[in-house]
């Protein structure tokens, strides 16, 4: 259990670094595009596409990171109405629903990657399978994080 919790912690840490990198990349490309367009009267045609895909990656990895920190939406009104002794079971039920959802989306995203096949993006000519694979990776991380949370609840370990 200690190894799984450390792996969960490191996944969150790596996700955080990835988000910082993506945000920096978006900032630099947008700033460069604005500078080129309004100062030099020219521009780069691929920056909008790069920023769009980077933004999607940030949202998806950020969502996986939230799953690792147990900050996704839940029914807090119901949690407050239940006695303390029953809340653990509600948490487990909520996480099982999340696990089912994330698992289904992993399957759908794998189908999307397969469907993308040899398609490439319009401007950057990047295979769309790479772009769509961010959904698979992010939701697979979410599945792992939810499983870790459920296991921690079941062994009565204090969850951070």
C-alpha angles and dihedrals in degrees: 000000000000091000092050092050091049090049089051090050092050092047088055091047093049090046090053092052090048090053092050090049092049093048091050091048092050092048094050095046094046092047090048092049093050091047093049094044101046102029104033098025092233136088148190115258096208101055096084092052093047091050092048093052092043090052091051090050091050092052093048097045090043089054090052089049090053089052088055091051093044093238101129120122116284138165100271094168089061091046091055093049094053122082116253092254093061099041093085090061091049090051090051092048091049091049092048089055089050090047092053092048094047091046092052091049091051088056092046092048091051088054089050091052091050091047092051088061109153098352115130131199118264102244109015096038091223115156107259089221086071091051094048093045090073087074092054093047095045096047092044088055088049091052090051093047093050091049090051091051092049092048090050090051092049095051089047092241117155106256117218 
